[in-house]
Every structure is written in C-alpha cells, then in structure tokens.
Amino acid sequence: MTETNRQPWTDLYEHALLELDVSKLPQSIRVAEAAIGGRLYDLRHDSDHHAERRSMDDALRTLRILRRTESGQQTIHPQSD
C-alpha cells in the first residue's frame, strides 16, 4: 500500500499502537478494529487488495494481543493459523 492510496484504518491502527494513556487504549483499539472491519466489508466483493487484506489480518492479530496485554493478561500465546 503506497502513501497515495493509504487507507484510514492504517492511521487508526497506528494511533492504537502508539496510545500511551492506558485509559484511552481500549477505545483506540475498538476504533481501529471497527475501521478495519469497515474496510473488510468494503472489500467483500473485491478479489484484489491481497496485500492490504494480509496487512489487516496482521493488524487485527496485533490489536488482539495489545488488548490482552492491556487487560492484564500478560502471557501471550501464539495462535496457530
């Protein structure tokens, strides 16, 4: 994904990753997940955008880990794909 066709979900995802205020982190994660979900919905009938779809899958996985870490579940178990 080049800078010219950067999708809004990427900014929201980065914001969640960089959120330092733990009281705002859960909301930042939810907003990023919703934006990714919206983009996936937009692409539901589109067979292209494979790289972006992989990026969104990675981002959702990372947000799940961040949520678990933020909520006090410090042990991170790798998911089997």
HUBEL-V852690 format. One record per helix or strand. SS is the DSSP state (hx for helix, st for strand). FROM is the first residue (numbers start at 1). TO is the last residue. If there is no record, write none. Layout:
SS,FROM,TO ; SS,FROM,TO
This chain:
hx,3,5 ; hx,8,18 ; hx,22,42 ; hx,50,70
